[in-house]
Amino acid sequence: MNMYTPDMVGSGQFGVCEKCGLMPTKEGHDGCLGTLNDSIVMNACCGHGDDSQAYIQYWDSACIRGNTAIDEIKRLKVIMLTKSRCSSKTGWWLNIDGRPMAKFVRESDIDYIIELQDKANKDD
């Protein structure tokens, strides 16, 4: 298994991040970053355990690094809530950033949570 460490910053994540222990997203983004707004961010890196190596590069070529980038990543990160059917067919998973996190018996409960999150994102 590949472990992505601070000396690999900027290489694109293809294995487990040393900082968060997560695999990259299906789009190839650092697992702990998730998918940042791609109309704002060209690329970004979590630093893989060394916050001073974290960065965000914007489409206008501006770049911020270190703790400033970490703070901006937290501000820009949108939590993606989705649902999936349990393999046992006895309920539904609430997925947070693509990872199953909570099991519900009624699908309508998850739909309500997702609706609330969508409304909160639109109000921001």
C-alpha positions in Angstrom: 0.0 0.0 0.0 1.3 3.5 -0.9 1.6 5.9 2.0 1.6 9.6 0.9 3.9 11.6 3.1 4.9 15.3 3.2 7.8 14.7 0.8 5.3 13.7 -1.8 3.3 17.0 -1.7 2.1 18.0 -5.2 2.5 14.6 -6.7 -1.2 13.8 -6.6 -2.5 11.3 -4.1 -2.6 7.7 -5.2 -2.5 5.9 -1.8 -3.3 6.5 1.9 -2.5 9.9 3.2 -0.2 9.8 6.2 -2.1 12.7 7.9 -5.7 11.5 7.7 -5.3 7.9 6.8 -7.8 8.3 3.9 -7.5 7.1 0.3 -8.0 9.8 -2.4 -11.4 10.6 -3.7 -12.6 8.9 -6.9 -11.6 12.1 -8.7 -8.0 11.8 -7.2 -8.2 14.6 -4.6 -6.6 14.2 -1.2 -9.0 12.3 0.9 -9.2 14.8 3.7 -9.8 17.7 1.2 -12.7 16.0 -0.6 -13.7 18.0 -3.6 -13.2 21.7 -3.3 -15.2 24.1 -5.5 -13.5 23.7 -8.9 -14.7 27.0 -10.1 -12.4 28.6 -7.5 -9.6 26.1 -6.9 -7.3 24.8 -9.6 -5.5 22.3 -7.3 -4.8 21.9 -3.6 -2.8 19.6 -1.2 -3.3 18.9 2.4 0.4 18.6 3.1 0.1 14.9 4.1 1.2 15.5 7.7 3.2 18.7 7.3 0.8 21.7 7.3 3.6 24.0 6.1 3.5 22.0 2.8 -0.3 22.5 2.3 -1.3 24.8 -0.6 -4.2 26.0 -2.7 -3.6 27.2 -6.3 -6.4 29.3 -7.7 -7.3 29.6 -11.4 -5.8 33.1 -11.6 -2.4 31.4 -10.6 -2.4 32.9 -7.1 -1.3 30.4 -4.5 -1.5 30.3 -0.7 0.5 28.0 1.5 0.8 26.6 5.0 -1.7 27.4 7.8 -3.4 30.0 5.5 -4.1 27.2 3.0 -5.4 24.9 5.8 -7.8 27.6 7.1 -9.0 28.2 3.5 -9.5 24.5 2.9 -11.7 24.3 6.0 -13.7 27.3 4.8 -14.2 26.0 1.2 -14.8 22.3 2.0 -18.4 21.3 1.3 -19.5 18.1 3.0 -21.2 15.9 0.4 -24.1 13.8 1.9 -25.5 11.0 -0.2 -27.3 7.7 0.5 -26.9 4.1 -0.5 -28.8 0.9 0.2 -27.3 -1.4 2.8 -26.0 -4.7 1.3 -28.3 -6.6 3.6 -31.3 -4.6 2.3 -32.3 -3.8 5.8 -31.7 -0.1 5.7 -29.9 2.8 4.2 -26.5 4.3 4.8 -25.9 8.1 5.1 -22.6 8.6 3.3 -20.4 11.5 4.2 -17.9 12.4 1.4 -18.6 9.0 -0.1 -18.0 7.0 3.1 -20.9 5.2 4.9 -21.2 6.8 8.3 -24.6 6.2 9.8 -27.3 3.5 9.1 -31.0 4.4 9.0 -34.0 2.1 8.7 -36.2 4.7 6.9 -35.0 6.2 3.6 -37.1 9.3 4.3 -34.9 10.1 7.4 -31.8 10.4 5.2 -33.7 12.3 2.5 -34.7 14.8 5.2 -31.0 15.2 6.4 -29.8 15.7 2.8 -32.5 18.3 2.2 -31.5 20.2 5.3 -27.8 20.2 4.2 -28.7 21.4 0.7 -30.8 24.2 2.2 -28.0 25.3 4.5 -25.5 25.3 1.6 -27.8 27.5 -0.5 -28.3 29.9 2.4 -24.5 30.5 2.8 
